[in-house]
Amino acid sequence: MPDPTLTAELKSYLESEALFRFGDEITEDTDLFKAGVLDSFGYLALMNHVHERYGVELGENLLDSVLVSLRGIAEFVESAAVPSADGR
């Protein structure tokens, strides 16, 4: 299970940028593309956000499997992130 702080930050980012809310219908395990809340433009913005904030590159090759849900994105970012000088 990914770090709750990381998950909360990504959730907040996705909700503010994609204009939807996680809840009963859209959970941390929902395929955001199939649910219609994330499209290719949104994914590009997410890739940029994750790279700038966490120093992690999200490749398009992961799009079909790992990076379709909030949980999958958070787990990938957590496993690939390089800690900064302040420990984040």
C-alpha atoms as a printed R data frame, in Angstrom:
   type eleno elety resid chain resno       x      y       z
1  ATOM     1    CA   MET     A     1   0.000  0.000   0.000
2  ATOM     2    CA   PRO     A     2   1.483  3.379  -0.964
3  ATOM     3    CA   ASP     A     3   2.274  6.156   1.490
4  ATOM     4    CA   PRO     A     4  -0.992  7.901   2.491
5  ATOM     5    CA   THR     A     5   0.564 11.367   2.089
6  ATOM     6    CA   LEU     A     6   1.632 10.586  -1.478
7  ATOM     7    CA   THR     A     7  -1.780  9.129  -2.290
8  ATOM     8    CA   ALA     A     8  -3.553 12.165  -0.809
9  ATOM     9    CA   GLU     A     9  -1.404 14.580  -2.818
10 ATOM    10    CA   LEU     A    10  -2.013 12.708  -6.081
11 ATOM    11    CA   LYS     A    11  -5.725 12.432  -5.284
12 ATOM    12    CA   SER     A    12  -5.936 16.171  -4.648
13 ATOM    13    CA   TYR     A    13  -4.070 16.910  -7.874
14 ATOM    14    CA   LEU     A    14  -6.285 14.605  -9.949
15 ATOM    15    CA   GLU     A    15  -9.481 15.984  -8.422
16 ATOM    16    CA   SER     A    16  -8.467 19.587  -9.020
17 ATOM    17    CA   GLU     A    17  -7.222 19.047 -12.573
18 ATOM    18    CA   ALA     A    18  -9.765 16.528 -13.849
19 ATOM    19    CA   LEU     A    19 -12.746 18.018 -11.987
20 ATOM    20    CA   PHE     A    20 -14.073 14.844 -10.370
21 ATOM    21    CA   ARG     A    21 -14.173 13.463  -6.841
22 ATOM    22    CA   PHE     A    22 -13.099 10.081  -5.555
23 ATOM    23    CA   GLY     A    23 -15.909  8.368  -3.683
24 ATOM    24    CA   ASP     A    24 -18.281  5.421  -4.057
25 ATOM    25    CA   GLU     A    25 -18.232  5.292  -7.859
26 ATOM    26    CA   ILE     A    26 -14.609  6.288  -8.431
27 ATOM    27    CA   THR     A    27 -12.248  4.658  -5.940
28 ATOM    28    CA   GLU     A    28  -8.474  4.432  -5.628
29 ATOM    29    CA   ASP     A    29  -8.656  1.215  -7.700
30 ATOM    30    CA   THR     A    30 -10.906  2.514 -10.504
31 ATOM    31    CA   ASP     A    31  -9.463  2.561 -14.016
32 ATOM    32    CA   LEU     A    32  -9.560  6.326 -14.524
33 ATOM    33    CA   PHE     A    33  -9.502  6.031 -18.316
34 ATOM    34    CA   LYS     A    34 -12.390  3.551 -18.523
35 ATOM    35    CA   ALA     A    35 -14.357  5.673 -16.031
36 ATOM    36    CA   GLY     A    36 -13.923  8.623 -18.382
37 ATOM    37    CA   VAL     A    37 -12.297 10.937 -15.841
38 ATOM    38    CA   LEU     A    38  -8.795 10.938 -17.349
39 ATOM    39    CA   ASP     A    39  -7.911 11.320 -21.025
40 ATOM    40    CA   SER     A    40  -4.636 11.629 -22.913
41 ATOM    41    CA   PHE     A    41  -4.337 15.352 -22.169
42 ATOM    42    CA   GLY     A    42  -4.954 14.730 -18.486
43 ATOM    43    CA   TYR     A    43  -2.389 11.943 -18.500
44 ATOM    44    CA   LEU     A    44   0.215 14.242 -20.058
45 ATOM    45    CA   ALA     A    45  -0.464 16.832 -17.353
46 ATOM    46    CA   LEU     A    46  -0.191 14.102 -14.704
47 ATOM    47    CA   MET     A    47   3.112 12.906 -16.203
48 ATOM    48    CA   ASN     A    48   4.450 16.459 -15.980
49 ATOM    49    CA   HIS     A    49   3.203 16.932 -12.401
50 ATOM    50    CA   VAL     A    50   4.745 13.662 -11.199
51 ATOM    51    CA   HIS     A    51   8.037 14.439 -12.913
52 ATOM    52    CA   GLU     A    52   8.238 17.957 -11.452
53 ATOM    53    CA   ARG     A    53   7.126 17.020  -7.933
54 ATOM    54    CA   TYR     A    54   8.710 13.587  -7.488
55 ATOM    55    CA   GLY     A    55  11.380 13.354 -10.192
56 ATOM    56    CA   VAL     A    56   9.712 10.276 -11.681
57 ATOM    57    CA   GLU     A    57   9.134  9.701 -15.385
58 ATOM    58    CA   LEU     A    58   5.780  8.101 -16.216
59 ATOM    59    CA   GLY     A    59   6.203  6.269 -19.483
60 ATOM    60    CA   GLU     A    60   3.441  5.639 -21.962
61 ATOM    61    CA   ASN     A    61   4.405  1.952 -21.937
62 ATOM    62    CA   LEU     A    62   2.994  1.686 -18.395
63 ATOM    63    CA   LEU     A    63  -0.294  3.280 -19.359
64 ATOM    64    CA   ASP     A    64  -2.022  0.041 -20.329
65 ATOM    65    CA   SER     A    65  -1.356 -1.769 -17.083
66 ATOM    66    CA   VAL     A    66   0.055 -0.077 -14.007
67 ATOM    67    CA   LEU     A    67  -0.860  3.570 -14.310
68 ATOM    68    CA   VAL     A    68  -4.609  3.486 -14.753
69 ATOM    69    CA   SER     A    69  -5.739  3.843 -11.125
70 ATOM    70    CA   LEU     A    70  -4.785  6.187  -8.309
71 ATOM    71    CA   ARG     A    71  -3.375  3.267  -6.311
72 ATOM    72    CA   GLY     A    72  -1.308  2.033  -9.266
73 ATOM    73    CA   ILE     A    73   0.068  5.502  -9.951
74 ATOM    74    CA   ALA     A    74   0.924  6.090  -6.277
75 ATOM    75    CA   GLU     A    75   2.613  2.687  -5.932
76 ATOM    76    CA   PHE     A    76   4.680  3.281  -9.058
77 ATOM    77    CA   VAL     A    77   5.714  6.793  -8.007
78 ATOM    78    CA   GLU     A    78   6.644  5.592  -4.522
79 ATOM    79    CA   SER     A    79   8.771  2.740  -5.859
80 ATOM    80    CA   ALA     A    80  10.510  4.927  -8.453
81 ATOM    81    CA   ALA     A    81  10.949  8.180  -6.512
82 ATOM    82    CA   VAL     A    82  14.397  9.315  -5.532
83 ATOM    83    CA   PRO     A    83  14.358 10.925  -2.074
84 ATOM    84    CA   SER     A    84  15.335 14.595  -2.041
85 ATOM    85    CA   ALA     A    85  17.664 16.242   0.453
86 ATOM    86    CA   ASP     A    86  14.734 16.932   2.795
87 ATOM    87    CA   GLY     A    87  13.695 13.260   2.773
88 ATOM    88    CA   ARG     A    88  10.670 13.615   0.473
